[in-house]
Amino acid sequence: MSVLLLMISIALATFVLQIRSQLNRHLESNIKPFDMVVGAKGSPLQLVLSSVLHIDNPTGNISFEKARNLVRGRMVKEKIPVAYGDNYKGIRILGTTKRYLTVYSARINRGRLNEKPFEVVLGDQAAKKIGLQIGDTFVSSHGLAESGFETHDEKPFTVTGILKPSGTVVDHLIITTLESIWQVHEHEDDHSANEDEHEGTHEEEEEHKEVHGIHDGAKHGEEQADMPSIFTEDYKEEHNEGHGKHEEERHVDHDLHKEEKEITSVLVKFRNPVGALQRSRFINEETAMQAALPKFEIERLMKFLGVGFQTINIMAIVILLFAGLSIFINLVKTVRERKQELALLRTYGANTLQLMLLVFMEALFLSLIGFVLGWVFGRLGVLAFSKFSTNSYGYHFAFGTPDSNELFVFIIVILTTLLAAILASLSIFKLNVSKIITDA
């Protein structure tokens, strides 16, 4: 029973320590390149989770031009726009610039980087999950959850490269250009707009034919000589003016359409951390957008998670105390059952300290068995949790070697065992050797 309790205690403690430690490393490595995220109004934590860690839904879209103007200045070292809204087999398709790969130190393993719209590179884990190779094509599905209901069949993507493992969020993404994301989502709007334009053009052609029919009839009729020549000029002028207005409207619409390009957010790195505080305050108070500080939001998230971690740690400590108590009871029972053997050892010259050492060695053996089994089961729990987190959030937890925190836990177990052994061995000092041997 004591070994079982100790094993459960160590398994819980090592599981929590490993999950917390590796999660901290994952989060720090992913948020380190950026000091601020600018996006649509909403939850700042959601904005960070969606735009930096890619494990939540975005708060909305923002104007590319307006966001770019907000993050200009000498204090800004890096500004990277990101946009998404589609997925392939549950893997998010992220539209961004090449700088995004640079800041995460992502390198090509096979193939080449995406250069043109609808060319993509795959993160290492993404490539393994979806099984695509260089040169393969695929169509995206609308939304961020895996679904095949609404696909963009008219805009297939082509895989041009696969990235090396980087240990960051890049490993779990499909990377393409911003233009690819814009063109995919503009297709439906353009399709409906083209239908309206086609109907309008058809009506203009009918009207144009009708006018030409009148003109041709007058030209070939008997009244051709008497028709004022200004009619032809007025028609030409009116037709050219209307055509010019039409072209001008299309040009204006094109420019307006260009200005209305939307993105999910902008990831910003400042030359000085003070710049992030000042700019974020201005954006949150003076604009319709919001600015979130990834480091602050992740620290807040870890505080929330820390409550759960602390609860599990308290449970592990309580179980460890029960394990220590169980070891103490077993040792007391062992000393009583073996008092004749201990008395016999005393007659052969063994002193009290040597007898206590024997008791401690037995307790240490039980503790080592419990600790090793608990450590192994704790690591198996990490692997099971890693499978779940990889499928759900793209975060992998490794079967790591013992760290300093676990060494500290081991020292606590040894000290607890030593205390239990000392308390259990107190009866050895009162051992009446002659009486025990006589009674035997």
Summary of the structure (lengths in Angstrom):
residues: 440
radius of gyration: 36.8
end to end distance: 30.5
largest distance: 152.8
contacts: 1367
relative contact order: 0.17
helix: 63%
strand: 14%
